[in-house]
Amino acid sequence: MKLYIAEKPSLGRAIADALPKPHKKHDGYIEVANGDCVSWCIGHLLEQAEPDDYNEQYKKWRFDDLPIVPDQWQLKAKPKTRKQLTILKKLIKQADQLIHAGDPDREGQLLVDEVIEQVKLSQAKKQQIQRLLISDLNISAVKKALASIRSNRDFIPLSVSALARSRADWLFGMNLTRAYTLAGQKAGFGNVLSVGRVQTPILGLVVNRDNEITNFVAKPFYEVFAHLNTEEQQSFTAKWQPSKACEPYQDEEGRVLHRGLAENVVSRIAGQKGEVTALEQKQKKQQAPLPYNLSALQIDAAKAFTMPAQKVLDICQTLYERHKLITYPRSDNRYLPKDHHREAASIVKAIASNGGQSAIHCSQADTSKRSKCFNDAKVAAHHAIIPTAKQLKSVSLNSDEAKVYSLVCRHYLIQFYPDYIFNETKVEVTIAGGLFKANAKQEISLGFKVLMGKSELKDQQTLPPLVKGQVLECSHGEVVDKMTTPPAHFTDATLLSAMTGISRYVKNPDIKRILKDTDGLGTEATRAGILELLFKRRFLQRQGKTILATETGKALIGVLPEGLASPDLTAKWEASLGDVAEQRMSYQQFLTPLLNDLSHFIGLAGQCNSQVFAQLPKTPQKRRFKRKAKPKAKSA
């Protein structure tokens, strides 16, 4: 008997649909006509054991017990899904052949592997486990995946990477939450101070931005514009570029801070002749952006519809599992296999049928066009999020589902549209020894941008025909008074963007260089959940579109060492975990320096004095840090 183990019931049903009929539905699994069975996890069926599962003494939180580092790691059944775990273990023992059908990512690999590991299988049977990778729940896609099953051994490094991440998170979260909570308790703060290797740096980003805005002092600065005319009385404006001699009157961003200097320039250029000293005219092309990965989709949905990241992920799961209208949503990849191009016409037809984009826009797509997104070398465990070829018999999407589906459809459809073509002109004009610049764009062909909304050139000036050496007249100069502005508060879109592009917020040049090659803070699958956790724990709050730190969130970052509140550490982890997955680093090479960092941070918590915690909001009643006794779960 072959046993297919899916990550969740919806995937299990999709696999069964592609296998011989008739089917027999049992409790927790489906038996197909040839006797093979399909069963499923319900997400993680196992979780890390608690400290007191290792030793009763850890029920009471004591500084002297830290760090708690298990010698033999234990997993225990999640109470809500214990029954399904029992069913799966029984089927695994009975099966002659196991097919791992977890989601095609790090966590999907681990959560099925760890269930199989619970059953003491022979080495020979372990070696024969196969891996089924499914990113589209429609029957044709599942059958295609069934025809290209691989050995599960190919994915052991991915599983080790996920295991390393899971244990590292436990070590940091469990130990540092205890360490800083106990330190706060000494100072009279009665609540748990939750610390996590991803959530805490994210909170730090928001706190730092809020503080930057609070402490910001606006300063005036001045820009000078020359109003220029050709002999044909065609006019345009050009902006003054201060020379090196003006640097003493500028800030670090080159803005002129002295009005007198700006007024002097205006008086010198009024009524003077100007000469076109440089002219560059180029026709440029812009290709359509790639199809979405999850973060890019969440960012665009936040901008367009003010949707929180978790809501976008939940909608994507529904579109994937229930409606089967999009491919696997927890993807970090924006490319497609070359073979996928053969399905383009049927997918575009489904988009039109389902109302994902207008029928006119669908009819204008050239599905013979092969954009840069079709690239086997760029596809990893999964590919970009795209629509499937499924056509709904009746449109049954709610408003929010339709909005997210339309975004996914649009970013797929534009792969079959021409490039956006425009002329770009850059001109330099010298007036009375001063340099002035003007830029302009002229649209030639909108191409894919016909699907993207209003023109980005609406408010830009156009330039008259110019030639190098041409003489112009400056009718007058103009000083424009401006004020420096603080950075904007984070929103869902900008915070997600910050998490994916975390290198922008790192000062150390070596770490910045490493981070440019990583996926940032967290993963596609975890970012939304981590943000929601920060709101749930009342470290963050929403005011309309804006995300702000609460007083408790600010105070927590204030008491933590910079190494925990900055993205440096966790981003280095993600880079290392990628190395583990690619077998460039071993599990032990990842864990050893991490344990050294952990001991260092626990030591810093122990050195905190009560004054450090004075800014934390006082609670009327201390919380007791002793969990109720509960039945002890069997360890792995």
C-alpha positions in Angstrom: 0.0 0.0 0.0 1.2 3.5 -0.9 0.5 6.2 1.6 0.4 9.8 0.5 0.9 12.3 3.4 -0.4 15.8 2.6 0.1 18.9 4.7 -3.6 19.6 5.1 -6.9 18.0 4.2 -7.6 20.1 1.1 -4.3 19.0 -0.4 -5.1 15.4 0.5 -8.5 15.6 -1.2 -6.8 17.1 -4.3 -4.3 14.2 -4.5 -7.1 11.6 -4.0 -9.1 13.2 -6.9 -6.2 12.4 -9.2 -6.0 8.7 -8.1 -8.1 5.8 -9.2 -11.8 5.8 -8.2 -14.0 4.8 -6.5 -12.9 6.1 -3.1 -13.7 5.0 0.4 -13.7 7.9 2.9 -12.4 6.8 6.4 -11.8 8.8 9.5 -8.7 10.8 8.8 -7.9 9.3 5.4 -9.2 8.3 1.9 -8.7 4.8 0.4 -8.5 4.8 -3.4 -9.6 2.0 -5.8 -6.2 0.2 -5.9 -5.8 0.1 -2.1 -3.5 3.1 -1.8 -4.4 5.7 0.9 -4.2 9.4 1.2 -4.0 11.0 4.6 -2.9 14.4 5.9 -1.5 16.5 8.7 -3.4 19.6 9.9 -0.4 21.9 9.8 2.1 20.9 12.5 0.7 17.9 14.4 3.8 18.1 16.7 5.2 21.0 18.7 8.3 21.6 20.7 8.1 20.3 24.3 7.9 22.9 27.1 10.9 23.3 29.5 9.1 21.5 32.3 8.5 18.5 30.0 12.3 18.1 30.2 12.6 18.7 33.9 9.9 19.5 36.5 12.1 22.1 38.1 11.6 24.4 35.0 8.0 25.0 36.0 9.2 27.8 38.2 11.0 30.5 36.3 14.5 31.0 37.8 17.4 32.9 36.4 19.9 30.3 37.7 18.4 27.7 35.3 19.1 29.7 32.2 20.0 28.9 29.5 17.8 25.8 29.2 19.3 23.7 26.4 17.8 20.2 25.9 20.3 17.4 25.5 17.8 15.3 23.6 15.1 17.4 21.9 11.5 16.3 22.4 8.3 16.9 20.4 4.8 16.3 21.7 1.4 16.0 20.1 -0.7 19.0 19.8 -3.8 18.3 21.9 -6.3 19.4 19.2 -4.9 17.2 16.5 -3.7 14.2 18.6 -6.4 11.9 17.0 -5.1 12.6 13.4 -1.5 12.0 14.5 -2.6 8.6 15.9 -4.3 7.7 12.6 -1.3 8.8 10.6 1.2 6.8 12.7 -0.9 3.7 12.3 -1.1 4.1 8.5 2.7 4.8 8.2 3.4 1.5 9.9 1.1 -0.3 7.5 2.3 1.3 4.3 4.9 -0.3 2.0 5.7 3.0 0.4 5.5 6.5 1.8 5.0 9.6 -0.4 5.7 12.9 1.4 3.3 15.6 0.1 4.0 18.5 2.4 3.8 22.0 1.0 6.9 22.9 -1.2 8.7 24.9 1.4 11.0 24.6 4.5 8.1 24.2 7.0 6.1 21.9 4.7 9.1 19.6 4.4 9.7 19.5 8.2 6.2 19.0 9.4 5.7 15.7 7.5 9.2 14.5 8.1 8.8 14.9 11.8 5.6 12.9 11.8 7.3 10.1 9.9 10.2 10.3 12.3 7.8 9.5 15.2 7.4 6.0 13.8 10.5 3.8 14.1 10.9 2.8 10.5 13.7 0.6 9.1 16.5 2.5 7.4 15.6 0.8 4.1 12.0 2.0 4.3 13.2 5.6 5.1 15.5 5.5 2.1 12.5 4.7 -0.2 10.3 7.7 0.9 9.3 9.8 -2.1 8.6 13.5 -2.4 5.5 14.9 -4.2 5.7 18.7 -4.9 2.3 20.3 -5.6 1.7 24.0 -6.0 -1.6 23.9 -7.9 -4.6 22.0 -6.6 -6.4 21.5 -9.9 -6.5 17.9 -11.1 -4.4 18.4 -14.2 -1.6 20.0 -12.2 -1.7 17.3 -9.5 -1.5 14.5 -12.1 1.5 16.3 -13.6 3.1 16.4 -10.2 2.4 12.7 -9.6 4.3 11.9 -12.8 7.4 13.6 -11.5 7.9 12.4 -8.0 11.4 12.7 -6.5 13.3 11.0 -3.7 12.7 12.6 -0.3 16.4 12.2 0.4 16.9 15.2 -2.0 15.1 17.4 0.6 16.9 16.3 3.8 19.0 19.6 3.9 15.8 21.6 3.6 14.3 19.7 6.6 17.5 20.1 8.6 17.3 23.9 7.9 13.7 24.0 9.2 14.6 21.9 12.2 17.5 24.3 13.0 15.2 27.3 12.7 12.6 25.7 15.0 15.1 24.8 17.7 16.9 28.1 17.5 13.6 30.0 17.9 12.7 27.8 20.9 16.1 28.5 22.5 16.0 32.3 22.0 12.3 32.7 22.7 12.0 30.5 25.7 15.2 31.6 27.4 15.2 35.3 26.7 11.5 35.7 27.5 12.2 34.2 30.9 15.4 36.2 31.4 13.9 39.6 30.6 10.6 38.8 32.3 12.5 37.9 35.5 14.6 41.0 35.3 11.4 43.1 34.9 9.8 41.3 37.7 12.6 42.4 40.1 11.8 46.0 39.0 8.0 45.6 39.7 6.8 44.9 36.2 4.3 42.1 36.4 3.7 41.0 32.9 5.6 38.6 30.6 8.1 40.4 28.4 8.0 38.3 25.2 11.2 38.2 23.2 11.6 36.5 19.8 14.3 36.5 17.2 12.1 37.9 14.5 9.2 39.7 16.3 11.6 41.8 18.5 13.6 43.3 15.6 10.3 44.1 13.8 9.1 45.9 16.9 12.5 47.6 17.0 12.0 48.9 13.4 8.6 50.5 14.4 9.9 51.9 17.7 12.9 53.5 16.0 10.7 55.0 13.3 8.3 56.4 15.8 11.1 57.9 17.9 12.7 59.4 14.7 9.4 61.1 13.9 8.9 62.3 17.5 12.4 63.8 17.7 12.3 65.3 14.2 12.8 69.0 14.0 11.7 70.5 10.7 14.2 72.8 9.0 13.6 75.2 6.1 15.5 74.7 2.8 15.3 76.5 -0.5 15.2 75.4 -4.2 15.8 77.8 -7.2 14.1 77.4 -10.5 14.9 79.2 -13.8 12.0 80.0 -16.0 13.4 79.6 -19.6 12.1 80.5 -23.0 13.1 79.5 -26.5 13.1 81.9 -29.5 9.7 80.4 -30.4 8.5 81.4 -26.9 8.2 77.8 -25.7 8.8 77.7 -22.0 10.0 75.3 -19.4 11.7 75.4 -15.9 15.1 74.0 -14.8 16.3 73.5 -11.3 19.5 74.9 -10.0 22.3 72.5 -9.1 24.5 74.1 -6.3 28.3 74.0 -7.0 30.9 72.7 -4.6 31.5 76.2 -3.4 28.0 76.1 -1.9 28.6 73.1 0.3 29.0 75.2 3.5 25.4 76.4 3.0 24.0 72.9 2.4 22.9 69.9 4.6 24.2 66.4 4.2 21.6 65.7 1.5 22.6 68.7 -0.5 19.7 71.0 0.3 20.4 74.7 0.5 19.7 76.0 4.0 20.4 79.8 3.5 17.7 81.8 1.7 20.2 84.6 1.0 22.2 82.2 -1.2 19.1 81.2 -3.2 18.0 84.9 -3.6 21.5 85.8 -4.9 21.2 83.1 -7.6 17.8 84.5 -8.6 19.1 88.0 -8.9 22.0 86.8 -11.0 20.0 84.9 -13.6 17.0 87.2 -14.2 17.0 88.4 -17.8 20.2 86.5 -18.6 21.0 84.3 -21.6 21.3 80.5 -21.0 23.0 77.9 -23.1 22.1 74.2 -23.5 25.4 72.7 -22.6 24.3 69.1 -22.4 21.4 67.2 -24.0 20.6 63.5 -23.8 17.6 62.0 -25.5 17.0 58.3 -25.3 14.1 55.9 -26.0 13.7 53.6 -23.1 11.8 50.4 -22.5 10.4 49.0 -19.3 9.4 45.4 -18.9 6.4 44.3 -16.9 7.1 43.5 -13.3 7.4 39.7 -12.5 4.4 37.7 -11.2 3.9 37.9 -7.4 5.5 36.2 -4.5 3.6 36.4 -1.3 5.3 39.5 0.1 5.0 41.5 -3.1 1.3 40.6 -3.3 0.7 41.6 0.4 2.5 44.9 -0.2 0.4 45.7 -3.3 -2.9 44.6 -1.6 -2.0 46.9 1.4 -1.4 49.8 -1.0 -4.5 49.3 -3.1 -7.0 48.0 -0.6 -5.5 48.7 2.9 -5.5 45.0 3.6 -3.4 43.7 6.5 -0.8 41.0 5.6 -2.6 38.2 7.5 -5.9 38.9 5.7 -4.2 38.7 2.3 -2.6 35.4 3.3 -5.9 34.0 4.5 -7.7 35.1 1.3 -4.9 33.5 -0.7 -5.3 30.2 1.1 -9.0 30.3 0.3 -8.4 31.1 -3.3 -5.9 28.2 -3.4 -7.6 25.5 -1.3 -11.4 26.1 -1.7 -11.7 27.9 -5.1 -8.5 26.4 -6.7 -8.1 29.7 -8.6 -4.4 30.4 -7.7 -1.3 28.4 -7.2 0.5 27.8 -3.9 0.4 31.1 -2.1 3.2 30.9 0.5 5.8 31.3 -2.3 9.0 33.4 -2.1 9.7 33.0 -5.8 8.6 35.3 -8.7 9.6 33.1 -11.7 7.8 30.2 -13.6 9.1 27.0 -15.2 9.4 27.3 -19.0 6.9 24.4 -19.3 4.3 26.6 -17.7 4.2 28.7 -20.8 2.2 26.0 -22.6 -0.7 26.7 -20.2 -0.8 30.4 -20.8 -3.7 30.5 -23.3 -5.9 28.4 -21.0 -5.0 30.5 -17.9 -5.8 33.7 -19.8 -9.1 32.2 -20.9 -9.9 31.4 -17.2 -9.0 34.9 -16.1 -11.5 36.3 -18.6 -14.2 33.8 -17.6 -13.8 34.3 -13.9 -13.7 38.2 -14.2 -10.1 38.4 -12.9 -9.4 41.0 -15.5 -11.6 42.5 -18.3 -12.3 40.4 -21.3 -10.9 43.1 -23.5 -7.6 43.1 -21.7 -7.5 39.3 -21.8 -8.1 39.3 -25.6 -5.2 41.7 -26.1 -2.7 39.5 -24.3 -0.3 37.8 -26.7 0.2 34.4 -25.1 2.9 33.5 -27.6 5.1 36.1 -25.9 7.6 34.6 -23.5 8.6 37.1 -20.8 11.7 36.9 -18.5 9.6 35.3 -15.8 9.7 31.9 -17.6 13.1 30.8 -16.3 13.9 27.3 -15.0 17.1 28.5 -13.4 15.3 30.9 -11.2 12.6 28.5 -9.9 13.4 26.9 -6.6 11.1 24.6 -4.5 8.1 26.6 -5.7 7.2 29.2 -8.4 5.4 32.5 -8.5 1.8 32.9 -7.5 -0.3 32.9 -10.6 -3.9 32.1 -11.6 -4.8 28.5 -12.5 -6.7 27.4 -15.6 -9.8 26.6 -13.5 -13.0 28.3 -14.7 -15.7 28.9 -12.1 -19.2 27.6 -13.1 -20.5 30.7 -11.4 -18.6 33.6 -9.9 -18.7 32.9 -6.2 -15.9 35.1 -4.8 -16.7 37.7 -2.1 -15.5 41.3 -2.6 -12.1 40.9 -0.9 -11.4 37.6 -2.6 -12.1 39.2 -6.0 -9.8 42.1 -5.2 -6.8 39.8 -4.4 -7.6 37.5 -7.3 -7.6 40.5 -9.7 -4.1 41.5 -8.6 -2.8 38.0 -9.1 -4.5 37.9 -12.5 -3.2 41.3 -13.6 0.5 40.5 -12.7 0.2 37.3 -14.8 -1.6 38.9 -17.7 1.0 41.7 -18.1 3.6 39.0 -18.9 2.0 38.8 -22.3 1.8 42.5 -23.0 4.4 44.7 -24.8 7.0 46.8 -23.0 6.2 50.3 -21.8 8.1 52.6 -24.2 9.0 56.2 -23.5 11.4 58.9 -24.6 13.5 60.4 -21.8 15.2 63.8 -22.2 17.8 65.2 -19.8 19.0 68.8 -20.4 21.6 70.9 -18.7 21.5 74.7 -19.1 24.3 77.0 -18.0 23.1 80.5 -16.9 25.6 83.1 -15.6 28.0 80.4 -14.6 25.3 78.4 -12.7 24.2 74.9 -13.7 20.4 74.1 -14.1 18.9 70.7 -15.0 15.5 69.6 -16.3 14.2 66.1 -17.1 11.1 65.0 -19.0 9.5 61.8 -20.2 7.2 61.4 -23.2 5.1 58.2 -23.5 5.4 56.4 -26.8 3.5 53.2 -26.0 1.8 52.3 -22.7 2.3 48.6 -23.3 1.6 46.6 -20.1 0.8 49.8 -18.2 -2.7 49.9 -19.8 -3.6 47.5 -17.0 -1.8 49.4 -14.2 -4.1 52.5 -13.8 -3.4 56.1 -14.4 -0.3 57.4 -16.1 2.7 58.2 -14.0 3.6 61.2 -16.2 0.4 63.1 -15.6 2.0 65.9 -13.6 5.4 66.0 -15.3 6.4 68.9 -17.5 7.2 68.4 -21.2 10.2 69.9 -22.9 10.2 71.8 -26.2 12.6 70.6 -29.0 16.1 71.5 -28.0 19.6 71.1 -29.4 23.0 71.3 -27.8 24.4 74.9 -27.9 21.0 76.4 -28.2 20.6 79.9 -26.6 17.7 80.4 -24.2 16.4 83.3 -22.3 15.8 83.2 -18.5 12.8 85.4 -18.0 13.1 85.2 -14.2 14.3 83.0 -11.3 12.1 81.7 -8.5 12.9 80.7 -4.9 10.7 77.9 -3.6 10.5 77.7 0.2 10.4 74.1 1.5 10.6 72.3 4.9 12.3 69.1 5.6 9.8 66.4 6.5 10.0 63.4 8.9 9.9 59.9 7.6 6.3 58.5 7.4 5.0 56.1 10.0 5.0 52.5 8.9 1.9 51.0 7.2 1.3 47.3 6.4 2.8 47.9 2.9 5.9 49.7 4.1 6.5 47.5 7.1 6.4 44.4 4.9 8.6 46.1 2.4 11.0 46.9 5.3 11.0 43.3 6.4 11.8 42.0 2.9 14.4 44.7 2.2 15.9 44.7 5.7 19.4 45.6 4.5 18.3 49.2 4.2 18.1 49.4 8.0 21.5 47.9 8.8 24.5 50.1 9.4 27.3 47.4 9.4 28.5 47.3 5.7 29.5 43.5 6.0 26.0 42.5 7.3 24.3 44.9 4.8 26.1 43.1 2.0 25.1 39.6 3.3 21.5 40.8 3.7 21.0 42.0 0.2 21.2 38.3 -0.8 18.7 37.0 1.7 14.9 37.1 2.0 15.0 39.6 5.0 13.2 39.2 8.3 11.1 36.1 8.6 9.8 34.1 5.6 6.9 34.5 3.2 4.9 32.1 5.3 5.6 33.7 8.7 5.7 37.5 8.3 1.9 38.0 8.4 1.6 35.8 11.5 4.5 37.6 13.3 2.9 41.0 12.7 -0.4 39.8 14.1 1.4 38.4 17.1 2.8 41.8 17.9 -0.7 43.3 17.7 -2.1 40.5 19.8 0.6 41.1 22.5 -0.2 44.8 22.4 3.3 45.8 21.4 1.9 47.4 18.2 -1.4 49.2 17.4 -3.1 50.5 14.3 -4.4 54.0 13.8 -6.1 53.9 10.4 -3.5 52.8 7.9 -0.7 53.7 10.3 1.2 51.1 12.5 2.5 52.5 15.8 4.4 51.0 18.7 2.4 51.1 22.0 4.0 52.4 25.2 4.8 48.8 26.3 6.4 48.1 22.9 8.6 51.2 23.1 9.5 50.4 26.7 10.5 46.8 25.8 12.8 47.9 23.0 14.2 50.4 25.5 15.3 47.8 27.9 16.7 45.2 25.4 20.3 45.3 24.2 20.7 46.6 20.6 21.7 43.1 19.4 18.2 41.8 20.1 16.2 44.9 18.9 18.1 45.2 15.6 17.6 43.1 12.5 21.3 42.1 12.3 21.1 38.9 14.3 18.0 37.4 12.9 18.9 38.3 9.3 22.3 36.6 9.8 20.3 33.6 11.0 18.2 33.5 7.8 21.4 33.7 5.7 22.8 30.8 7.7 19.6 28.8 7.4 19.8 29.2 3.7 23.3 27.9 3.8 22.1 24.8 5.8 19.4 24.2 3.2 22.1 24.4 0.5 24.5 22.2 2.5 27.1 25.0 2.7 26.8 24.8 6.5 26.0 22.0 9.0 23.4 22.0 11.7 26.1 22.2 14.4 28.0 25.1 12.7 24.7 27.0 12.8 23.9 26.2 16.4 27.3 26.7 18.2 27.7 30.5 17.7 23.9 30.9 18.4 24.4 29.3 21.8 27.2 31.7 22.5 25.0 34.7 21.6 22.3 33.3 23.8 24.5 33.1 26.9 25.7 36.6 26.2 22.2 38.1 26.1 21.1 36.2 29.2 24.1 37.6 31.0 23.1 41.2 29.9 19.5 40.5 31.2 21.0 39.5 34.6 23.0 42.8 34.8 19.9 45.0 34.2 19.1 47.2 37.2 15.7 48.4 38.2 16.3 51.8 36.6 16.4 50.3 33.2 12.9 49.0 33.6 11.5 52.2 35.1 9.9 53.2 31.8 7.8 50.1 31.6 4.1 50.6 32.4 3.5 49.4 35.9 0.8 46.7 36.2 -1.6 46.7 39.2 -1.1 43.0 39.9 1.9 40.8 39.3 1.4 37.8 37.1 2.5 34.5 38.5 5.1 32.8 36.3 4.1 29.2 37.1 2.0 27.2 34.7 -0.7 24.9 35.9 0.2 21.2 36.1 -1.0 19.3 33.1 -0.8 15.7 31.8 2.7 15.1 30.6 2.9 14.3 26.9 5.0 11.4 25.6 8.3 12.6 24.2 9.8 11.6 20.9 
